[in-house]
């Protein structure tokens, strides 16, 4: 962590130093480009680049002058005047909208960062053009620049729209969510009728605090179950899929294609349908209870989803039906690629089937499927469908906050906080913590993957 911090600081310091050297050693065209973006390229007859930089600066200045500065100035308070009704005229006087102030403030801050990035690119462009001229080279013309967008720089052309989409639909919402976590935005502070404001780390304190109005007990219960669920959901389907693939591939087993087809058919059925159907089967008045009572196994109906332990175990078991076929297909292909000579040599040396599995099959499978295991684990940490469609996060309890249940994951709890309680501030905190948990576990697991630690291991 300290090393990464030092790297970031050295990069920033290097950029600042480079900008200073460029201004000191650059010609008058380059120096003016510090103030008027694109001036240098235009004077050097690289009109397309110069005009593009100039238009960016003009648009940014126009935006900041008309609304950008106002948006940033209101960020500190998120509004001061509430919407209210005049008691004399009974007319509604609309005040500030904290939600829009925060949203536009975040957008303006992002635009400022983008402008600084383009300004730095403008300085770098002038520096590059000066080097080309000093070396006796030729600065590309506007037509050559445009043609390069479909040739040498075609990758930049293709990535432009996706990068813009990531910025607008991922980066900005994430920044907005992080900001909401430090406000009191909830059902009692709903824009535009009510204002919300900054409260610092108060929400995180409430989320992690035990006793009183704290939710530490609820958060701990849900976090532990989230990690337990992700572990068992990942490794049970993983080893179950490998075992099924080994069983079907075993010599002497007939109708291999038939058995594979049977299990693949479970993939063809949409999860939405199968999970809802299975959920109804295990309900108090469902098919399972009906037959268990009829056969005398139960004296009366047993509500599987009303008891925390049975609900959790049932969810993990049902998830086997969802996940094993995918792993089986993947494992079938990988098992066929393991050199037969390895098994033959092991048999000659007197190795048992279990020893060959431990020393040959599993090391190879773990090496190749390590990245899949990682993505599967992180995916299960946020596996909304299985939990919500089977149990809805229940059973609920008065001991847990806000209608959360014993099978809720962090992501389903976040969903309930938003839709059921309209508690956006705590939902944002849960979202941030979910990201931290996923990132932390992913980084640790990634560093331990055999394919990362020993890339040449099976080559």
N, C-alpha and C positions, 0 to 999 in steps of 0.2 A: 504493500500500500504506500509506504514511504517512498519507494523507488518510483512508482507511478506519479506521485505528487511532484517529485523532483523533476521528472521528465516533462510534465505539463508546464511547470514553472520555467524550465530551461527553454521550452519551445516559445513561450510567451516572451521571455527575455530576448531570445534570438530574433523574433519578429520585430520587437521594438528597436533593437540595435540595427537591424537591417533597414528599417524605415529611416532611422536617423542618418545612416551612411548614404542611403539613396538621396535624401534631401541635401546633404552636404556635398556630395560628389556629382550629383546630377546636373544637367544643363537647365537653362531657364524654363524650357518647355516642361521638363519633369517637375520642377518646383511649382510651377503654376498649376500643374495637375493635382497637387495636394489640395488646392482650393477649388479648382474647376475641373471636375472629373472628365477625363476624355480629351482634355486640351492638348496634351502631348501627342497622342495618336492622330488627332485631327491635323495638327501642324506637320506631322510626318506622313500625311496623306493616307493613313489607315482609317478611312472615314467610317466604315461600318462599326469597328470597335469603339472609336472615339464617340460617335453619336450615341451608341448604345449606353456607354457609361454616362454621358451627359444627360440623356433622357432619364436614366435612373436617379441621378442627383436632382434634376428638376422635379420629377414626380415625388421624390421623398420630401423635398423642401415644401412643395405645395401641400402635401398631405399633413406634414407637421404644422404648417402655418394655419391650416383650416380646422383640423380636429386633433391631430396627433398630440400636440403639447397639452391641450385640454384633457385628453384621455389620460395622459401620464400624471397630470396634476391632481386628478381626482382619485388616483389609486391609493393615496395615503389614507383617505377617509372612507372611500367607497360610497360617497354621497352624504349629504348633510340635511336635505329637505325631504321629508316623507310625503307621500301622496295623502291628501286629506280633503275633507268636504267643508266648504265655507258654511258656517252655521246660519249666516244671514241670507245668502243667495241659494244655498243648497246645491251649489255647483262644485264639481270635483276639480280640485287643483292638483295637477300631476307634478310630483316632485322627481327626485333622482331615482334611477333604477340601478341598484347595486350590482345586479347580475350583468347588465350591459356594460356598466363602468368597468367591472373586473374583466369581462371578455374583451372589450375594446382596448383596455389597458395592456392585457397580455399580448394581443395582436400587435399593438404599437411597439411594445418592447421587443417582440420577435422581429418586426420590420427594422427596428434600430440595429439589432444584431446583424441582420442580413445586409443592411446598408454599410455597416462597418466592414463586413466581409467583402462586399463589392469595392469599397474604397481601397481596401488592402490589395485586391486584385488589380485595381487601376494603377496603384503604385508599382506593383510587380510587372505589369504590362509595360510601363515606361522604362523600367530597369532593363527588361529584356530587349526592347527596341533599341535602347542606347548601346547595348552589347552587340547587337546585330550590325549597327552602323559602324561601330569601332572596328569590328572584324571584317568590314568590307562586304557584308551580306546585303540581302534585299528584303525589305519589310513586305510581307504579303499584302496584296491589294484587297479591296473590299470583295471583289468577285472571287478571289482565291480563298478568302475567309469563308464565304458562303458555300463554296464548293467543298471545302474541307469538312463542313458539317455533315456532308453526305459521304465522306471518304475517310480521311485519317481520324476525324473527331466524330464519327458516326455513333460511337458508343455514348458520347455526351448527349447527342441528339435523342437517342433512344431512352436515356436515363432521365432526361429533363422532366418529363411528365410524371413518371413514378416518384421521383424525388420530391416534386411539388406536392403530389398526393400524400406522401408520407409526412411532409411538413404540415400540411393543412389538416389532415384527418388523424394524425397520430401525435406529432410533437406538440402542436398547440393544445389539443385536448388534455394531454398529459400534464403540461405546465398549468393549465387551468385547474385541473383536478388537484394538483399539489397546492395551488393557491387556496382553493376552497377548504382544504384541510386546516388552514390557519385562520378561518373565519367562523362566525356563528350562524352559518347558513343552514337553517332547518325549517320545520313547519311553522314556527312562530316568527320567523324572519323571511317571509316569502316576498320576493320581488314581483311586481313593482309596488305593492301596497305597503310593504314594510322594508326597512333598510337592514342590511347586515354589515358587519364590520370585522376588523382584524382582532383576533383574540390570542395570538401567539401559539404557544404549545399547550393551551388549555385542553383542547380536544384529545391530544395524545395522552395527556395526564389522566383524563377521565377514562380513556380506553384501557390504560394499563394499571389503573389504581384499583386496589382491593378494598372492599368495604365502603360504606356510605353510598354515594351515588356513582361510585366507580364500577367499571365493567371488566375488571381484571379477571374475575372468575369465568365469565362468559367467554372472553377472548382466549384465555388459556385453554378452556375446554375445546373450543372450536379449532384452535391452532394445533393442539395435540392430535385431535381426530383427523385433521387435514393431512398431517404428516403420516399418521398411521395408515390412513386410507391410500395415500399415494404410494406408500411402500408396498402394501399387500396387493393393491390393484395392479401395480407394475410387475412385480416379480411373480405373482401367482399366474398371471396370464402368460408371462414370458416362459417360465419353466413348464407350464402346462402345454403351451404351444409346441415347445421343443419335444416334450415327451410324446405328444400326439403325432408329431412328424416322424419321430423315431419309430413309433409303433407301426404307423402306416407303411414306412419305408422298409420295415423289417422283412427279411427273406421269409417266404412262406405265407405271407399275408396276401390273400387274393382280393381282387376287385379294388385295387389301390385307387384308381380314378373315381370309382363310385364313392368310396369313403371320403375322398377329398371334396368331391362335388357336394356331398351331404353337408359337410361343415362350411363350405363356401356359401351355401345357400343362406346361412345365417347373416352373412354380410349383405346379401341382396335385399333383405328385409330392412326397411328404415328403422333406425334405433327408436325414433319417436313412437312408432307403432308397437314394436316388441316390448319396450320398457313399460309403456302404459298398460299393455295387456298383462304382463307379468305382475305389475303392481296390483292390478285388480284381482289377479289369481290368488295373491296372498293376503287380500283384505279379509276383514272379519266375516264378511258374507261371500267370500270368493270361492272359487272352485276347489282350492286345496283344503280349506276348512270344511267345505261341504262333504268331501270324500273322507277326510280324516274322522269326522264325527260319524259318518255312515259306517265306516269300517271299525269303529270303536277305539281308534287311536287316541282321540280326544273325547272327553265327556261333553264338552261344549266348545263353541268357536273360540279360537285363540287369535287375538289381533297381533299379528307379527310386527306391524308398524308402530304399535303403541308402547313397545318396550325397547329402550336404547340398545341393549346388547344384541337382541335378536334382529333388530332392524339393521344394525351395523354389519353383523355377520352375513345376513341375507343379501345386503347390497354387494359385499365383496364376492359372495358366491355367484350371484346373478351376473356380475361383471365378467366372470370367467366365460360365460356364454357369448359376451360381446367381444372380448379381446383375444381369446385363444385362436379363433380361425385366422386372424391377421398374422399372428406370430407363426402359426403352422405353415402358412403359405411361404412366408419369408424363410423359415427354417428349412423347409423342404428343398428349396433351391440352394441354400448354403450347404446343406449336408451332402448334396451331390457333388459339390466342389472340393470337399476334403479329399486329398489324395488317398486312394485305396492302399497304396504302399505303406502308409503309416499304420493302418490297421493290421495289414499282413505281417509287418515286422513285429508289432506288438503281440500278435498271436503266437508267432514263432518263439518269442521270448517268454511265453507263458502267461501273458496278461489276461485277466478276467474281463468280461464285458463291462463291469463297473469300473475297473481300472482304466480301460480304454475310453470310457465316457469321461472320467475325471481328468485324464492326462492328455487326451487328444480332442474329443468332441467339444467339451465345454470351453477349454482355452481358445480354440479356434472360433467358436460361436461368440464368446465374449469379446474377442478381439475385433471381429467384423461388425457385431451388432451393438457395440458399446455406445456409439452415438444415438442409435435407436432407443436404447434403454434410457439415456439421458432425456431425450425429447419426450418419451413416454411418461417418465416420472414427472417432468415439469407440466406436461399436459394434464396428468391426473390431479396435480395440485389445483388446477383450474377446471376440473371436469364438472361442468355445470349440469349437463344433460342427464347423466346417470343418477346423480343425487336428486335433482329436482323432479324428474319424471317418476322415479320410484317411490321416494318417501316425502318429497317436498321439503326435505330438511328436518322433518319431525322424527320422533315425537317432541313436541314443545314442552316447556316446563316453566313454572314461575321462578325457578332459580336462575333461568337464563334471560338475558335482556332482550326486549323488543321483539318477542315472538320468535326468537331463534330456537332451533331444535338441536337434538343430540347428534343428528347426522348431517348438520349443516357444515359445509366447507366455508372457508373465508369468502370465496366468490359468491356462494349462494346467500351467505349472511349479508354481504354487500348489496346484493340484489334486493333483499328484504328491507334493508335500511333505507334504500332509495324509494321503492314502490309502496311499501306498507307504512313506513314511518316518516317518509320524506325527510330523513335525517341526512342531508347531503354532506354535512361536515364530518360526521363519523364514518360515513361510507367512503369519503375521500381518504380518511386516515387508514381505513381497512385496505383500500386499494393500494396505498403506498406501502403498507406493511406486507401485503401479498406480494408486491413486486420485490421487496427486499428479501423475503423468504425464498421466492423462486430464484432470484439472482444469486443469493448466497449458496443455496443447495446446488444450483447448476454449476457454479464456478468450482465448488469443491469436488463435485462428481466429475466434472470435465478434466480436472487436473489428475484424477485417479484412473482415468480410462486407459486400458492397456494399449489401445490404438494411438493414444497421445504420448504415453510414456515410452513406448517402444514401437515406433512406426515401421521399423524394418523386421519386426518379429516374425511375420508369416510371409515374407517375400522371398 
